Amino acid sequence: MSKPLHRGVRTSWGSTDSWDSPRKDVTGTEEDRNSTSPLKFNQIRISSPDDTYSIRNGHGGENSHIAEKYAGKNLRARHNLALLIIKMSLVVIVIVALTGSFWWTLSISTSSRGLVLHGYKHLQQQLVADLRDIGEISLGSTRFKELEFCQLEFDNHVPCFNVSENLPSGISGANQYDRNCGTGLMENCLILPPANYRLPLRWPTGKDVIWVNNVKITAQEVLSSGSLTKRMMVEEEQISFRSASLITDGIEDYSHQIAEMIGLRNESNLIDVGVRTILDIGCGYGSFGAHLFSKHILTICIAEYEISGSQVQLTLERGLPAMIASFRSKQLPYPSLSFDMLHCARCGIDWDEKDGLFLIEVDRVLRPGGYFVWTSPLTNPQTYLRGKESQKRWNFVRTYAESICWDLLGQQDDTVVWRKTSRKKCYVSRRPGAGPSLCGKGRDIDSPYYHPLESCLRGTQTKRWIPIEQRPTWPTRVNLNSDELAMHGLHSEVIAVDSLKWNSDLRNYWSLLSPQIFSDHPKRPGDEDPAPPYNMLRNVLDMNARFGGLNSALLEAGKSVWVMNVVPTTLANYLQLILDRGFVGVLHDWCEAFPTYPRTYDMVHVEGLLSLETVRRKCSQLDLFTEIDRILRPEGWIIFRDTSSLVESARELSTKLKWDSRIVEIDSSNEEKLLICQKPFSRRQAI
């Protein structure tokens, strides 16, 4: 168990500067003091020219004394009059000022009272909303209560896919396991791991060996599974997928067979013909994707919700990409033209149902020139000839595939491989009424979010219609050229700046985390990262992926991780760009539960999402944080990056979830901070 974080000391930022204007004494003569007075009245003598002349020349007499006498009286009278006028003016000014002030005050207290009260109510509502997000922070840390642990039945709880909640809502039958995100599905409690839960083995050992108590599946369920990709070895405490087993040899032969049917020497050549990302439908336990990982091919498993949590939960436990998804009634949360291959090995989908709607959805997410691989007893010529019903179903699928411009490349044993056309002209050259029509331009949505299934073909109107053989092969595909970026409305300079930023940020992240994630293999500053299996980070969830910059930086740094790039539905949608770069990702509304089982990710990265949800106010930060806690493994890590105020409030809220956390200053930014958190390994107390 890694060491918990030591809580850091937060730095308070503020200004100590104040205005300083001391009063100074003025010394000197009376004349000096008068000259420095801000307001000075000068006495002005007014006289006639004759008077002035006689005085200057010393002439006098009675008349001159009389003149001086009356002149002095005249000056005093004028002086008194001027003072009287000034005093009266000042009185008038004061009266006018007091009257105006009175009427202004009266106006505020009467006509403006509604505006003042409205402003007060608005501030009050805003305060209540803020306090709702940070719980009881205003009451002080001593009264900031921690969340309680959930009941035992929540150990594998997945909101939006809970059958017990769907049935009362009138959802039953085949759709009872579909995604249904209603109100009140978020649980503000902390889910404890099952009894005898153990931290997963580190990558790549964890890919081949997992702890049996970490997943909700029994040995009997494992042994009774007849699927090629589901069979495995069950030991006393572990489930093993080691290469020495006959099961893995079977996967290698199976992958080799698929490559030969495409016309390749072996599965290693799949990447040479443009295959980088594969959507594995009903993947079993992920053995197909685990084998292709060594060939630099990224496979994401999707399967319907299962109460046992077997397929998706176990695949993620192995450190492989997976998520809960089903297109029985809704489209997948991926854009059109997203994957190079779709694979279905006894996946449980009846492709002849609903008049071919499922095949249309496969066509939508498949890139031009991409491959659809289907393995089923129904496709075996020796099987379908045994019964008319099986032959009818197979004929429907084969005919429908031809009507949507798929080329049948080969059929061998239980496996058949089709290739989607890379020529748009194929659709218009079909005879009238042969197959589904093309979607109109207004309905050809590139990035749907659980829209209902439709009976028209999508993706033909987009500029992204590029055959996979014409796309750069991996890993060149990561760096899209200027023409490809222009399709997404971006310039190469934008991606270059974004890459530099994330390369620098990743170095800082890794430097902060290295002492903890390599706790049993100490790493000194400047040393190289220890090679696997000492790297305990494998599954990374980026909650606001934007261009996939974190994924690209991890790849460039040679980190043995994969990233689930999530694009929030309320932000600019660059999921098409992320998928075109050869990564995996999905659209998601973070006010809803993410389609995965508890304890499935080693690290969650949250950049700018708190600011987004604070503005949107659709859900509380507590809902968001409890969802992060649900999908994070014990001793997993969370990195928040946001404005200083939001990071500070997130730090307080993290104590409610019992996370160890510390705030880290960012040298390049005075407006942003990092919050590094670690989820503790809490065990259920014995009763």
C-alpha positions as CSV (number, residue, x, y, z in Angstrom):
1,M,0.0,0.0,0.0
2,S,1.4,3.3,-1.0
3,K,2.0,6.0,1.5
4,P,-0.8,8.6,1.9
5,L,-0.2,12.1,0.9
6,H,0.9,14.6,3.5
7,R,-1.4,17.6,3.5
8,G,0.4,20.6,2.3
9,V,0.2,24.1,3.7
10,R,-1.8,26.4,1.5
11,T,-0.3,29.8,0.6
12,S,-2.5,32.8,1.2
13,W,-2.3,35.4,-1.4
14,G,-3.0,39.0,-0.6
15,S,-1.7,42.5,-0.7
16,T,-0.2,44.4,2.3
17,D,0.2,47.7,0.5
18,S,-1.8,50.6,1.9
19,W,-2.1,54.3,1.0
20,D,0.1,56.5,3.2
21,S,-0.6,60.3,3.2
22,P,0.7,61.9,6.5
23,R,-0.2,65.5,7.4
24,K,2.8,67.8,7.6
25,D,3.1,71.1,9.6
26,V,3.8,74.3,7.7
27,T,6.2,76.6,9.4
28,G,7.4,80.1,8.4
29,T,6.1,83.7,8.4
30,E,2.5,84.7,8.2
31,E,3.0,85.7,4.6
32,D,4.4,82.2,3.8
33,R,1.4,80.6,5.5
34,N,-1.0,82.8,3.6
35,S,0.8,82.0,0.3
36,T,0.4,78.3,0.9
37,S,-3.3,78.6,1.8
38,P,-5.4,76.7,-0.7
39,L,-8.1,79.4,-0.7
40,K,-7.1,83.2,-0.3
41,F,-9.2,86.3,-0.6
42,N,-7.2,89.5,-1.7
43,Q,-8.4,93.0,-0.8
44,I,-8.7,95.1,-4.0
45,R,-8.7,98.9,-3.8
46,I,-10.8,100.7,-6.3
47,S,-10.2,104.5,-6.9
48,S,-10.4,107.2,-9.5
49,P,-7.3,108.3,-11.5
50,D,-7.4,111.8,-9.9
51,D,-7.4,110.4,-6.4
52,T,-4.5,108.2,-7.2
53,Y,-2.5,111.0,-8.8
54,S,-3.0,113.4,-5.8
55,I,-2.1,110.7,-3.3
56,R,1.0,109.8,-5.2
57,N,2.2,113.4,-5.4
58,G,1.5,114.3,-1.8
59,H,-1.3,116.8,-2.4
60,G,-3.9,117.0,0.3
61,G,-6.2,119.3,2.0
62,E,-9.7,119.1,3.3
63,N,-11.1,117.8,0.1
64,S,-8.5,115.1,-0.1
65,H,-9.2,114.0,3.4
66,I,-13.0,114.0,2.6
67,A,-12.3,112.0,-0.5
68,E,-10.2,109.5,1.4
69,K,-12.9,109.2,4.0
70,Y,-15.7,108.6,1.5
71,A,-13.4,106.3,-0.5
72,G,-12.7,104.2,2.6
73,K,-16.4,104.0,3.4
74,N,-17.1,103.0,-0.2
75,L,-14.6,100.2,-0.1
76,R,-15.8,98.9,3.2
77,A,-19.4,98.9,1.9
78,R,-18.4,97.1,-1.3
79,H,-16.4,94.6,0.8
80,N,-19.3,93.9,3.1
81,L,-21.6,93.5,0.1
82,A,-19.3,91.0,-1.5
83,L,-19.1,89.0,1.7
84,L,-22.9,89.0,2.1
85,I,-23.4,87.8,-1.5
86,I,-20.9,85.0,-0.9
87,K,-22.6,83.9,2.3
88,M,-26.0,83.9,0.7
89,S,-24.7,81.9,-2.2
90,L,-23.2,79.3,0.2
91,V,-26.5,79.1,2.0
92,V,-28.4,78.5,-1.2
93,I,-25.9,75.9,-2.3
94,V,-26.3,74.0,1.0
95,I,-30.1,74.2,0.8
96,V,-30.2,72.9,-2.7
97,A,-27.7,70.1,-1.9
98,L,-29.7,69.0,1.2
99,T,-33.0,69.1,-0.8
100,G,-31.5,67.0,-3.7
101,S,-30.1,64.5,-1.2
102,F,-33.4,64.2,0.5
103,W,-35.3,63.5,-2.7
104,W,-32.7,61.1,-3.9
105,T,-32.9,59.1,-0.7
106,L,-36.7,59.2,-0.8
107,S,-36.5,57.9,-4.4
108,I,-34.4,54.9,-3.5
109,S,-36.6,54.0,-0.5
110,T,-39.7,54.0,-2.7
111,S,-39.4,53.6,-6.4
112,S,-36.1,51.6,-6.3
113,R,-37.0,49.4,-3.4
114,G,-38.0,46.6,-5.8
115,L,-34.7,46.7,-7.6
116,V,-32.8,46.6,-4.3
117,L,-34.8,43.7,-3.0
118,H,-34.4,41.9,-6.3
119,G,-30.6,42.3,-6.2
120,Y,-30.6,41.1,-2.6
121,K,-32.6,38.0,-3.5
122,H,-30.3,37.3,-6.4
123,L,-27.2,37.5,-4.2
124,Q,-29.0,35.3,-1.6
125,Q,-29.8,32.6,-4.2
126,Q,-26.2,32.7,-5.5
127,L,-24.9,32.2,-2.0
128,V,-27.3,29.3,-1.4
129,A,-26.1,27.7,-4.7
130,D,-22.4,28.1,-3.7
131,L,-23.0,26.6,-0.3
132,R,-24.8,23.7,-1.9
133,D,-21.7,22.9,-3.9
134,I,-19.3,23.0,-1.0
135,G,-21.6,21.5,1.6
136,E,-20.9,22.8,5.1
137,I,-17.7,24.6,4.4
138,S,-19.0,27.8,5.8
139,L,-19.4,26.1,9.2
140,G,-15.7,25.3,9.4
141,S,-13.7,22.2,8.9
142,T,-14.6,20.8,12.3
143,R,-18.2,20.5,11.2
144,F,-17.5,19.4,7.7
145,K,-18.9,15.8,8.0
146,E,-17.6,13.0,5.9
147,L,-19.9,10.9,3.7
148,E,-21.2,7.6,4.9
149,F,-20.4,4.3,3.2
150,C,-23.0,2.8,1.0
151,Q,-24.9,-0.4,1.8
152,L,-23.5,-3.8,0.8
153,E,-25.7,-4.0,-2.3
154,F,-24.0,-1.0,-3.9
155,D,-20.6,-2.9,-4.2
156,N,-21.2,-3.2,-8.0
157,H,-23.7,-0.4,-8.4
158,V,-23.9,1.3,-11.8
159,P,-26.4,4.2,-11.9
160,C,-28.4,4.5,-15.2
161,F,-28.1,0.7,-15.7
162,N,-29.7,-0.5,-12.5
163,V,-32.5,-3.0,-13.3
164,S,-34.2,-2.5,-9.9
165,E,-34.7,1.2,-10.9
166,N,-35.7,0.5,-14.5
167,L,-38.5,-1.9,-13.7
168,P,-40.6,0.5,-11.6
169,S,-40.2,3.0,-14.4
170,G,-42.1,0.7,-16.8
171,I,-38.9,-0.5,-18.6
172,S,-38.9,-4.2,-19.0
173,G,-38.2,-7.0,-21.4
174,A,-35.2,-6.7,-23.7
175,N,-34.7,-3.0,-22.8
176,Q,-34.5,-3.4,-19.0
177,Y,-30.7,-3.4,-19.2
178,D,-30.5,-0.3,-21.4
179,R,-29.2,3.0,-20.2
180,N,-31.9,5.0,-18.4
181,C,-30.6,8.1,-16.6
182,G,-33.6,9.5,-14.7
183,T,-33.6,11.7,-11.7
184,G,-32.4,10.7,-8.3
185,L,-29.9,8.1,-9.6
186,M,-26.8,9.6,-8.0
187,E,-25.9,8.2,-4.6
188,N,-24.1,10.5,-2.2
189,C,-22.4,7.7,-0.4
190,L,-19.0,6.0,-0.8
191,I,-18.9,2.5,-2.3
192,L,-16.7,0.1,-0.4
193,P,-14.8,-2.6,-2.2
194,P,-15.9,-6.2,-1.8
195,A,-14.7,-8.4,1.0
196,N,-11.1,-9.7,0.4
197,Y,-10.5,-7.1,-2.3
198,R,-6.8,-6.7,-3.2
199,L,-5.0,-4.0,-5.2
200,P,-4.6,-5.2,-8.9
201,L,-1.2,-6.4,-10.0
202,R,0.8,-3.9,-11.8
203,W,1.0,-3.7,-15.6
204,P,1.8,-5.8,-17.6
205,T,1.4,-8.7,-15.0
206,G,-2.1,-7.5,-14.3
207,K,-3.1,-8.1,-17.9
208,D,-2.6,-11.8,-17.5
209,V,-3.4,-12.4,-13.8
210,I,-6.2,-10.8,-11.7
211,W,-7.6,-11.5,-8.2
212,V,-10.8,-13.5,-8.3
213,N,-12.3,-11.6,-5.4
214,N,-12.0,-8.2,-7.2
215,V,-14.7,-9.1,-9.8
216,K,-18.2,-10.3,-9.3
217,I,-18.0,-13.6,-11.1
218,T,-17.9,-17.1,-9.8
219,A,-15.7,-20.0,-10.8
220,Q,-18.8,-21.9,-12.0
221,E,-19.7,-19.0,-14.4
222,V,-16.2,-19.0,-15.8
223,L,-16.1,-22.8,-16.4
224,S,-19.6,-22.9,-17.9
225,S,-18.7,-20.2,-20.5
226,G,-18.3,-21.7,-23.9
227,S,-17.0,-18.6,-25.7
228,L,-13.5,-18.8,-27.1
229,T,-12.7,-15.4,-25.6
230,K,-14.3,-16.1,-22.3
231,R,-12.5,-19.3,-21.3
232,M,-9.7,-19.0,-18.8
233,M,-7.9,-20.7,-16.0
234,V,-9.3,-20.4,-12.4
235,E,-6.9,-20.9,-9.5
236,E,-7.6,-20.6,-5.8
237,E,-7.2,-16.8,-5.6
238,Q,-6.5,-15.8,-9.2
239,I,-7.8,-15.9,-12.7
240,S,-4.9,-16.5,-15.1
241,F,-4.7,-15.6,-18.8
242,R,-1.0,-16.4,-19.2
243,S,0.4,-17.1,-22.7
244,A,1.3,-20.6,-21.7
245,S,-2.3,-21.6,-21.7
246,L,-4.1,-23.3,-24.6
247,I,-6.6,-20.5,-24.5
248,T,-4.1,-17.8,-25.5
249,D,-2.8,-20.1,-28.3
250,G,-6.4,-20.3,-29.5
251,I,-6.7,-16.5,-29.6
252,E,-3.4,-16.3,-31.6
253,D,-4.7,-18.8,-34.1
254,Y,-8.0,-17.0,-34.3
255,S,-6.3,-13.6,-34.9
256,H,-4.1,-15.1,-37.5
257,Q,-7.1,-16.6,-39.3
258,I,-8.8,-13.2,-39.5
259,A,-5.6,-11.6,-41.0
260,E,-5.4,-14.3,-43.6
261,M,-9.1,-13.8,-44.6
262,I,-8.3,-10.1,-45.2
263,G,-5.3,-11.1,-47.3
264,L,-2.5,-10.5,-44.8
265,R,0.3,-12.7,-43.6
266,N,-0.6,-12.4,-39.9
267,E,-2.3,-10.1,-37.5
268,S,0.9,-8.0,-37.2
269,N,0.2,-6.6,-40.7
270,L,-3.3,-5.3,-39.7
271,I,-1.7,-2.0,-38.7
272,D,-0.1,-1.7,-42.2
273,V,-3.5,-1.7,-43.9
274,G,-4.9,1.1,-41.6
275,V,-6.3,-0.9,-38.7
276,R,-5.5,0.9,-35.4
277,T,-8.7,1.0,-33.4
278,I,-11.2,-1.9,-33.0
279,L,-14.6,-1.9,-31.4
280,D,-15.1,-5.3,-29.8
281,I,-18.8,-6.0,-29.3
282,G,-19.5,-8.4,-26.4
283,C,-15.8,-9.0,-25.9
284,G,-16.0,-11.8,-23.4
285,Y,-13.1,-11.0,-21.1
286,G,-11.0,-8.9,-23.5
287,S,-8.5,-11.7,-24.6
288,F,-8.8,-10.6,-28.3
289,G,-7.8,-7.0,-27.5
290,A,-5.2,-8.2,-25.0
291,H,-3.5,-10.2,-27.7
292,L,-3.6,-7.4,-30.3
293,F,-2.2,-4.9,-27.8
294,S,1.3,-6.1,-28.5
295,K,0.7,-5.3,-32.2
296,H,0.0,-1.6,-31.3
297,I,-3.7,-2.1,-32.0
298,L,-6.1,-0.5,-29.5
299,T,-9.3,-2.5,-28.9
300,I,-12.1,-1.2,-26.8
301,C,-14.6,-3.6,-25.4
302,I,-18.3,-2.8,-25.2
303,A,-21.0,-5.0,-23.6
304,E,-24.4,-4.6,-22.2
305,Y,-24.9,-4.1,-18.5
306,E,-24.7,-7.4,-16.6
307,I,-25.6,-7.8,-12.9
308,S,-22.5,-10.0,-12.5
309,G,-20.4,-7.3,-14.1
310,S,-18.5,-10.0,-15.9
311,Q,-17.3,-8.8,-19.3
312,V,-16.7,-5.0,-18.9
313,Q,-15.7,-5.2,-15.3
314,L,-13.2,-8.0,-15.8
315,T,-11.7,-6.5,-19.0
316,L,-11.1,-3.2,-17.1
317,E,-9.6,-5.2,-14.2
318,R,-7.1,-6.5,-16.7
319,G,-6.1,-2.9,-17.6
320,L,-7.8,-3.0,-21.0
321,P,-10.3,-0.4,-22.5
322,A,-13.9,-1.2,-21.9
323,M,-17.3,0.4,-21.2
324,I,-20.9,-0.5,-20.9
325,A,-22.8,0.1,-24.1
326,S,-25.6,-1.3,-26.1
327,F,-27.3,-0.4,-29.4
328,R,-30.5,-2.4,-29.0
329,S,-32.5,0.8,-29.0
330,K,-30.0,3.7,-29.1
331,Q,-27.0,4.7,-31.1
332,L,-23.6,4.4,-29.5
333,P,-22.1,7.7,-28.1
334,Y,-19.4,7.7,-30.8
335,P,-19.3,9.8,-34.0
336,S,-19.8,8.4,-37.4
337,L,-16.7,6.8,-39.0
338,S,-14.9,6.1,-35.7
339,F,-13.4,2.7,-35.9
340,D,-11.2,0.7,-38.3
341,M,-12.8,-2.7,-37.4
342,L,-15.8,-4.0,-35.6
343,H,-15.5,-7.5,-34.1
344,C,-18.3,-9.8,-32.8
345,A,-17.3,-13.3,-31.6
346,R,-20.5,-14.9,-30.4
347,C,-21.4,-11.5,-29.0
348,G,-25.1,-12.3,-28.5
349,I,-26.4,-9.9,-31.1
350,D,-29.0,-11.2,-33.6
351,W,-28.0,-9.1,-36.6
352,D,-31.1,-10.1,-38.5
353,E,-33.4,-8.4,-35.9
354,K,-35.2,-5.1,-36.4
355,D,-34.9,-5.3,-40.2
356,G,-31.1,-4.7,-40.1
357,L,-31.0,-1.7,-37.8
358,F,-28.1,-3.1,-35.9
359,L,-26.1,-3.6,-39.1
360,I,-26.8,0.1,-40.0
361,E,-25.3,1.2,-36.7
362,V,-22.2,-1.0,-37.4
363,D,-22.0,0.8,-40.8
364,R,-22.3,4.2,-39.2
365,V,-19.4,3.8,-36.8
366,L,-17.2,1.9,-39.2
367,R,-14.7,3.9,-41.3
368,P,-14.7,3.6,-45.1
369,G,-12.7,0.5,-46.1
370,G,-13.1,-0.8,-42.5
371,Y,-13.8,-4.4,-41.6
372,F,-16.7,-6.2,-39.9
373,V,-15.7,-9.6,-38.4
374,W,-18.5,-11.9,-37.2
375,T,-17.9,-15.3,-35.6
376,S,-21.0,-17.4,-34.9
377,P,-22.3,-20.9,-35.5
378,L,-24.8,-19.3,-37.8
379,T,-22.1,-18.4,-40.3
380,N,-20.8,-22.0,-40.6
381,P,-21.9,-23.5,-43.9
382,Q,-22.1,-26.9,-42.2
383,T,-24.4,-25.5,-39.5
384,Y,-26.9,-23.3,-41.3
385,L,-27.7,-26.0,-43.9
386,R,-29.0,-28.2,-41.0
387,G,-32.1,-26.0,-40.6
388,K,-34.2,-23.8,-42.7
389,E,-34.5,-21.2,-39.9
390,S,-30.7,-20.8,-39.6
391,Q,-30.3,-20.6,-43.4
392,K,-33.0,-17.9,-43.5
393,R,-31.3,-15.8,-40.9
394,W,-27.9,-16.2,-42.6
395,N,-29.3,-15.3,-46.0
396,F,-30.9,-12.1,-44.6
397,V,-27.6,-10.9,-43.1
398,R,-25.6,-11.7,-46.2
399,T,-28.1,-10.0,-48.5
400,Y,-28.4,-7.0,-46.3
401,A,-24.6,-6.6,-46.0
402,E,-24.5,-6.5,-49.8
403,S,-27.3,-3.9,-50.0
404,I,-25.2,-1.5,-47.8
405,C,-22.1,-1.9,-50.1
406,W,-20.2,-4.4,-48.0
407,D,-17.8,-6.8,-49.8
408,L,-17.7,-10.3,-48.5
409,L,-13.9,-11.1,-48.2
410,G,-14.1,-14.6,-46.9
411,Q,-15.9,-17.2,-44.9
412,Q,-14.0,-19.9,-42.9
413,D,-15.4,-22.2,-40.2
414,D,-17.6,-19.9,-37.9
415,T,-16.0,-16.6,-39.1
416,V,-17.0,-14.3,-41.9
417,V,-15.3,-11.0,-42.8
418,W,-16.9,-8.1,-44.7
419,R,-15.3,-4.8,-45.8
420,K,-17.2,-1.6,-46.0
421,T,-17.0,0.2,-49.3
422,S,-14.6,3.2,-49.6
423,R,-16.5,4.5,-52.7
424,K,-19.5,6.7,-52.2
425,K,-20.6,6.0,-55.7
426,C,-21.6,2.5,-54.6
427,Y,-24.6,3.9,-52.8
428,V,-26.0,5.8,-55.7
429,S,-25.4,3.0,-58.1
430,R,-27.7,0.6,-56.3
431,R,-30.9,-0.3,-57.9
432,P,-34.0,1.5,-56.4
433,G,-35.3,0.0,-53.3
434,A,-32.1,-2.1,-52.7
435,G,-31.2,-1.5,-49.1
436,P,-31.6,1.5,-46.8
437,S,-31.4,5.1,-48.2
438,L,-28.8,7.7,-47.3
439,C,-29.6,10.1,-44.5
440,G,-30.4,13.7,-45.5
441,K,-27.7,16.3,-44.9
442,G,-29.6,17.8,-42.0
443,R,-29.9,14.4,-40.3
444,D,-26.4,13.1,-40.9
445,I,-25.2,13.8,-37.4
446,D,-21.5,13.1,-36.9
447,S,-21.6,12.9,-33.1
448,P,-24.9,11.6,-31.7
449,Y,-25.4,11.1,-28.0
450,Y,-27.7,8.1,-27.5
451,H,-30.0,9.0,-30.3
452,P,-32.6,6.4,-31.3
453,L,-31.5,4.0,-34.0
454,E,-32.4,5.1,-37.5
455,S,-32.9,3.2,-40.8
456,C,-30.8,5.4,-43.0
457,L,-27.0,5.3,-43.7
458,R,-25.0,8.1,-42.1
459,G,-21.5,9.5,-42.6
460,T,-21.5,10.0,-46.3
461,Q,-22.0,13.8,-46.1
462,T,-18.9,14.4,-43.9
463,K,-15.5,15.5,-45.2
464,R,-14.0,12.8,-42.9
465,W,-15.0,10.1,-45.5
466,I,-11.4,8.9,-46.0
467,P,-10.6,5.2,-46.6
468,I,-8.5,3.7,-43.9
469,E,-5.8,2.7,-46.4
470,Q,-5.4,6.3,-47.3
471,R,-4.9,7.5,-43.7
472,P,-1.4,7.6,-42.2
473,T,-0.5,4.4,-40.4
474,W,0.2,4.2,-36.7
475,P,1.9,6.0,-35.0
476,T,2.1,8.7,-37.7
477,R,-1.6,9.1,-37.4
478,V,-1.2,10.8,-34.0
479,N,0.0,14.0,-35.7
480,L,-2.7,14.9,-38.2
481,N,-1.6,17.0,-41.2
482,S,-2.9,20.5,-41.9
483,D,-5.7,19.3,-44.3
484,E,-7.0,16.8,-41.7
485,L,-6.9,19.4,-39.0
486,A,-8.8,21.9,-41.3
487,M,-11.7,19.4,-41.4
488,H,-12.0,19.9,-37.6
489,G,-11.7,23.7,-37.9
490,L,-8.2,23.8,-36.4
491,H,-4.7,25.0,-37.5
492,S,-1.5,23.0,-37.0
493,E,-0.2,25.8,-34.8
494,V,-3.0,25.2,-32.3
495,I,-2.2,21.5,-31.9
496,A,1.5,22.3,-31.7
497,V,1.0,24.7,-28.8
498,D,-1.4,22.3,-27.1
499,S,1.2,19.5,-27.4
500,L,4.0,21.6,-25.9
501,K,1.7,22.5,-23.0
502,W,0.8,18.9,-22.3
503,N,4.3,17.6,-22.6
504,S,5.4,20.1,-19.9
505,D,2.3,19.5,-17.7
506,L,2.9,15.7,-17.9
507,R,6.5,16.1,-16.7
508,N,5.2,18.1,-13.7
509,Y,2.5,15.6,-13.0
510,W,4.9,12.6,-13.2
511,S,7.4,14.4,-10.9
512,L,4.7,15.0,-8.3
513,L,3.3,11.5,-8.4
514,S,6.6,9.5,-8.8
515,P,7.5,9.3,-5.1
516,Q,4.1,7.7,-4.5
517,I,3.3,5.5,-7.5
518,F,6.8,4.1,-7.4
519,S,6.8,3.7,-3.6
520,D,8.2,0.2,-3.7
521,H,10.8,1.1,-6.2
522,P,12.1,4.5,-5.1
523,K,12.9,7.0,-7.9
524,R,15.2,10.0,-7.3
525,P,14.8,13.3,-9.3
526,G,16.4,12.9,-12.7
527,D,16.3,9.1,-12.7
528,E,14.5,7.3,-15.4
529,D,11.1,5.8,-14.6
530,P,11.4,2.2,-13.6
531,A,10.3,-0.2,-16.2
532,P,7.0,-2.2,-15.8
533,P,5.8,-3.9,-13.7
534,Y,6.7,-1.1,-11.3
535,N,4.3,1.4,-13.1
536,M,1.0,1.0,-11.2
537,L,-0.9,3.5,-13.5
538,R,-2.6,1.8,-16.4
539,N,-6.2,3.0,-16.8
540,V,-6.5,6.8,-17.0
541,L,-9.8,8.7,-17.4
542,D,-9.5,12.2,-18.8
543,M,-12.8,13.9,-18.0
544,N,-12.3,16.9,-20.3
545,A,-10.0,15.6,-23.0
546,R,-10.4,18.5,-25.5
547,F,-7.9,17.5,-28.3
548,G,-6.5,14.4,-26.6
549,G,-3.4,16.3,-25.5
550,L,-2.8,14.3,-22.3
551,N,-3.1,11.1,-24.2
552,S,-0.6,12.3,-26.8
553,A,1.9,13.4,-24.1
554,L,1.7,10.0,-22.3
555,L,2.3,8.3,-25.6
556,E,5.2,10.5,-26.5
557,A,6.7,10.0,-23.0
558,G,6.5,6.2,-23.4
559,K,4.2,5.7,-20.5
560,S,2.5,2.2,-20.5
561,V,-1.0,3.6,-20.0
562,W,-4.2,4.0,-22.1
563,V,-6.6,6.9,-21.8
564,M,-10.3,7.0,-22.0
565,N,-10.8,10.5,-23.6
566,V,-14.1,11.9,-22.5
567,V,-15.6,14.9,-24.3
568,P,-18.3,16.7,-22.3
569,T,-21.5,17.2,-24.2
570,T,-21.7,20.8,-23.2
571,L,-18.3,21.8,-24.7
572,A,-16.9,22.0,-28.2
573,N,-16.9,18.5,-29.7
574,Y,-13.5,17.3,-30.7
575,L,-14.2,13.6,-30.3
576,Q,-13.9,13.1,-34.0
577,L,-10.4,14.6,-33.9
578,I,-9.4,12.3,-30.9
579,L,-10.6,9.2,-32.7
580,D,-8.9,10.3,-36.0
581,R,-5.6,10.5,-34.0
582,G,-5.9,6.8,-33.2
583,F,-7.1,7.2,-29.6
584,V,-10.3,6.0,-27.9
585,G,-13.0,8.2,-26.5
586,V,-16.6,8.9,-25.9
587,L,-19.2,11.7,-25.5
588,H,-20.6,12.0,-22.0
589,D,-22.7,14.3,-19.8
590,W,-21.0,14.5,-16.4
591,C,-24.2,15.1,-14.6
592,E,-25.0,11.5,-15.4
593,A,-23.1,8.4,-14.2
594,F,-20.3,7.2,-16.5
595,P,-21.0,3.8,-18.1
596,T,-18.6,1.7,-16.1
597,Y,-18.5,-0.4,-13.0
598,P,-17.0,0.7,-9.7
599,R,-13.2,0.6,-9.1
600,T,-12.2,0.5,-12.8
601,Y,-9.6,3.4,-13.2
602,D,-6.2,4.1,-11.6
603,M,-6.2,7.8,-12.2
604,V,-8.8,10.5,-13.1
605,H,-7.7,13.8,-14.6
606,V,-10.0,16.8,-14.3
607,E,-9.0,20.0,-16.0
608,G,-11.4,22.9,-16.3
609,L,-14.5,20.8,-15.6
610,L,-15.3,22.4,-12.3
611,S,-15.6,25.8,-14.0
612,L,-17.9,24.3,-16.6
613,E,-20.2,22.6,-14.1
614,T,-20.2,25.7,-11.8
615,V,-21.5,27.8,-14.7
616,R,-24.0,25.2,-15.8
617,R,-25.4,24.4,-12.3
618,K,-27.2,21.3,-13.6
619,C,-25.7,19.2,-10.8
620,S,-23.7,19.7,-7.7
621,Q,-20.0,19.3,-7.2
622,L,-20.8,16.6,-4.6
623,D,-22.5,14.5,-7.2
624,L,-19.5,14.9,-9.5
625,F,-17.0,14.0,-6.7
626,T,-19.0,10.9,-5.6
627,E,-19.1,9.7,-9.2
628,I,-15.3,10.1,-9.4
629,D,-14.9,8.2,-6.1
630,R,-17.2,5.4,-7.5
631,I,-15.1,4.7,-10.6
632,L,-11.7,5.2,-9.0
633,R,-9.8,2.2,-7.6
634,P,-8.6,2.3,-4.0
635,E,-5.3,4.2,-3.7
636,G,-6.1,5.7,-7.1
637,W,-5.2,9.3,-8.0
638,I,-7.2,12.4,-9.0
639,I,-5.6,15.5,-10.5
640,F,-7.8,18.7,-10.5
641,R,-6.6,21.7,-12.4
642,D,-8.8,24.8,-12.3
643,T,-9.1,28.4,-11.0
644,S,-7.7,29.0,-7.5
645,S,-11.0,29.6,-5.9
646,L,-12.6,26.4,-7.2
647,V,-9.5,24.3,-6.3
648,E,-9.7,25.7,-2.8
649,S,-13.4,24.7,-2.5
650,A,-12.6,21.3,-4.0
651,R,-9.9,20.8,-1.4
652,E,-12.5,21.3,1.3
653,L,-15.0,19.0,-0.4
654,S,-12.3,16.3,-0.8
655,T,-12.2,15.9,3.0
656,K,-15.9,14.9,2.8
657,L,-14.9,12.0,0.7
658,K,-12.0,11.0,3.0
659,W,-9.4,11.7,0.2
660,D,-5.9,12.7,1.1
661,S,-5.2,15.9,-0.8
662,R,-2.8,18.8,-1.2
663,I,-2.7,22.0,-3.3
664,V,0.2,22.7,-5.6
665,E,1.0,26.1,-7.0
666,I,1.5,26.5,-10.7
667,D,4.6,28.6,-11.5
668,S,3.3,29.7,-14.9
669,S,-0.1,30.7,-13.7
670,N,-1.4,32.9,-10.8
671,E,-5.0,32.1,-11.6
672,E,-4.8,28.3,-11.6
673,K,-3.8,25.7,-9.1
674,L,-3.5,21.9,-8.9
675,L,-5.2,19.7,-6.4
676,I,-3.6,16.2,-6.0
677,C,-5.8,13.7,-4.3
678,Q,-5.5,10.0,-3.4
679,K,-8.4,7.8,-2.6
680,P,-7.7,5.7,0.5
681,F,-8.2,1.9,0.7
682,S,-11.1,1.6,3.0
683,R,-12.4,-1.8,4.1
684,R,-15.8,-2.7,5.4
685,Q,-15.8,-3.3,9.1
686,A,-16.7,-6.8,10.3
687,I,-20.1,-6.9,12.0
